[in-house]
Amino acid sequence: MESISLLLGEALSPYQVSLSPSGSHGECRVTLKNSHGAIVVEREFNQAQLTDKRQLTDVVDGLHRDVLIAEGRLEPCVIAALRNAALDKRAAL
């Protein structure tokens, strides 16, 4: 678990990343704090998401997105528009 914490810390720098057990089925809470110690994002993931390389990449991407939204640098409606545009491109192929 310590290696996962280090990987998340590197990937999500400059945020302070902490992992803590959560739930009765092995869930893990990931907390991101800014340089002032304020919680920016806090999410729960199951253990498998953090131990599988592909799923861990998805976790990091999702946390990046959540940070952008929490800091007001990205609106949820923009994400929806980008997803719809990507789907339209796939349908056109």
C-alpha positions as CSV (number, residue, x, y, z in Angstrom):
1,M,0.0,0.0,0.0
2,E,2.9,2.3,0.7
3,S,4.1,2.0,-2.9
4,I,0.6,2.9,-4.2
5,S,0.7,6.0,-1.9
6,L,4.1,7.0,-3.4
7,L,2.8,6.6,-6.9
8,L,-0.3,8.6,-6.3
9,G,1.8,11.3,-4.5
10,E,4.1,11.6,-7.6
11,A,1.2,11.6,-10.1
12,L,-0.9,14.1,-8.2
13,S,1.9,16.5,-7.1
14,P,1.7,19.2,-5.7
15,Y,-1.2,17.8,-3.6
16,Q,-0.5,15.9,-0.5
17,V,-2.0,12.4,-0.9
18,S,-3.1,10.2,1.9
19,L,-4.6,6.7,1.9
20,S,-6.6,5.3,4.7
21,P,-8.7,2.2,5.1
22,S,-12.4,2.7,4.8
23,G,-15.3,0.3,4.8
24,S,-15.7,-3.3,5.6
25,H,-14.9,-4.6,2.2
26,G,-11.3,-3.3,1.9
27,E,-12.2,0.1,0.4
28,C,-9.6,2.8,0.6
29,R,-10.1,6.5,1.1
30,V,-7.8,8.8,-1.0
31,T,-7.6,12.3,0.3
32,L,-5.9,15.2,-1.6
33,K,-4.9,18.3,0.3
34,N,-3.5,21.5,-1.0
35,S,-0.4,23.3,0.3
36,H,-2.5,24.9,3.1
37,G,-3.7,21.5,4.3
38,A,-7.3,21.9,3.2
39,I,-9.0,18.9,1.7
40,V,-9.5,19.5,-2.1
41,V,-10.8,16.0,-3.0
42,E,-11.7,12.9,-1.0
43,R,-12.9,9.7,-2.7
44,E,-13.2,6.0,-1.9
45,F,-12.0,3.3,-4.1
46,N,-11.9,-0.5,-3.8
47,Q,-8.6,-2.2,-3.3
48,A,-8.6,-3.7,-6.9
49,Q,-8.7,-0.2,-8.4
50,L,-5.5,0.7,-6.7
51,T,-3.6,-2.4,-7.3
52,D,-4.4,-2.9,-11.0
53,K,-2.2,-0.7,-13.2
54,R,-4.9,0.1,-15.8
55,Q,-7.5,0.9,-13.1
56,L,-4.9,3.0,-11.1
57,T,-4.4,5.1,-14.2
58,D,-8.2,5.6,-14.4
59,V,-8.2,6.6,-10.7
60,V,-5.4,9.2,-11.2
61,D,-7.2,10.6,-14.3
62,G,-10.5,10.8,-12.3
63,L,-8.7,12.5,-9.4
64,H,-7.1,15.0,-11.8
65,R,-10.5,15.8,-13.2
66,D,-12.0,16.1,-9.7
67,V,-9.3,18.6,-8.7
68,L,-9.9,20.7,-11.7
69,I,-13.6,20.8,-10.9
70,A,-13.1,21.5,-7.2
71,E,-10.7,24.4,-8.0
72,G,-13.2,25.8,-10.5
73,R,-10.8,25.3,-13.4
74,L,-13.2,22.9,-15.2
75,E,-17.0,22.9,-15.2
76,P,-18.8,19.5,-15.2
77,C,-20.8,20.6,-18.3
78,V,-17.5,21.0,-20.2
79,I,-16.7,17.4,-19.4
80,A,-20.1,16.3,-20.7
81,A,-19.7,18.3,-23.9
82,L,-16.2,16.8,-24.5
83,R,-17.5,13.3,-23.9
84,N,-20.4,13.8,-26.3
85,A,-18.0,15.2,-29.0
86,A,-15.8,12.1,-28.6
87,L,-18.8,9.8,-29.0
88,D,-20.0,11.7,-32.1
89,K,-16.5,11.3,-33.6
90,R,-16.6,7.5,-32.9
91,A,-20.1,7.2,-34.5
92,A,-18.9,9.1,-37.6
93,L,-16.1,6.5,-38.2
